[in-house]
Amino acid sequence: MGGKAALFLVMGFSLLFMVVAQNFGNISTRAVDNMVDYHDQTVVHNIAVSAANMAAHKIYLDNSWVTGFPETNFMGGTFEVSVDIINVVQNIRRITATGTYRDITNQVVVTLSPSRFSKFAYYSENEEGIWWTSNDTVWGPFHTQDHFRVSRHPTFYGKATTKKNLIYQNGKKNDYPNFFGGFEKGVNLPLLTDALTPLEALADDDGYKFTGEDTVYLTFDEDSIKIRYEWNKLDTTVLTSSLAPNGVIFAKNSVVRLKGNVKGQYTIGVSASTSGQGKVYLDDNIVYNKDPRTYPNSSDLLGIVAKNHILITQNAANNDDITIHASIYSESYGFGAQNYDTRPVSGDINLLGGIIQKNRQAVGTFSGTTITHGFTKQYKYDDRLMMIYPPGFPGTERFEIVSWLE
């Protein structure tokens, strides 16, 4: 009986080892298969990503490129790329890159949109020797073509870039900024020299253009806009969407005086043939009908584009704060306060939007930390400007990636 038991025991262990050996074999086979599959999936993914990057680079070099790539051998596989214009008005492009390796395919879809200066919370070509200090906070993207002068750790929440270098007032340890969105130097992004001509063409197309007027007074009144050409004349009121269906309102070789409550999406442009023209004066608050900070679904949006200065008027309405909801673009000068160094202390500039300007301008004067003339700054970035822009707002002549799907 003991012999039979031993025999059964040996046979049992033999059978068990055979099963285990088979399972180990299966596991080894599956491991090899999984490794091969992982390798193939990685290769085909890299092919598709590489093709998408090559296409994006072509568009970066040539904004008009929509040819795509035919079937092309690459990394032991192939890729094909198509480029489609999915929004003709806003010139939005979609790259579809398909990679193939053995019998596996992978697709990457990239959406690119023309980059607009309105995406900046702050932009300047010339900083006029002004320092960014611990009192300064910029909430969105920042760029200057000038030296970036910093003192006592100013704060930047969006990505900050400069063409030149950081300059510290008292050394890097004492002055290096709080860059919460990243920092990059050596970025060359010059302001346009003629952004007004394309804007005028849009006004001619399906907007509205004022001609032959020295001054145009515009008061937004929700759905309507009030217009006059002399300060002591009566307003003419029209439906804004009927006046300028595409949202572009342009004053040729004139001066614009602006205020009101904006409902809808509009850009005010003013050109110049003399130094006295091409200016916008903000005579009072210019605000959205629905503030996007209170109403996240608000679609109200305003661009102000001037050849020359954009100034806060010195008047009774602006002696105690001014609120501005807009992306502001001054091609040859900047945004500032009229008589900033002699006007009385005037409260805060409550800005929601961004400032894009040739030369940084002053809005007030200080003695130490005490204001003596003009305004203090309360600037907030309108986060919507990362994705949308006022009608016809000047572009950087480059594309940027707004989505990447793998």
Buried (B, 14 or more C-beta within 10 A) or exposed (E): EEEEEEEEEEEEEEEEEEEEEEEEEEEEEEEEEEEEEEEBEEBBBBBBBBBBBBBBEBBBEEBEBBEBBEEEEBEEBBBBBBBEEEEEEEBBBBBBBBBBBEEBBBBBBBBBBBBBBBBBBBBBBBBEEBBBBBEBBBBBBBBBBBBBBBBBBBBBBBBBBBBBEBBBEEEEEEBBBEBEBEBEEEBEBEBBEEBBEBBBBBBEEEBBBBEEBEBBBBBBBEEBBBBBBEEEEEBEEBEBBEBBEBBBBBBBBBBBBBBBBBBBBBBBBBBBEEEEBBBBBBBBBBBBBBBBEEEEEBBBBBBBBBBBBBBBBBEEEBEEBBBBBBBBBBBBBBBBBBBBEEBEBBBBBBBBBBBBBBBBBBBBBEEEEEBEBBBBBEBBBBBBBBEBBBBBBBBBEEBBBEEBEE
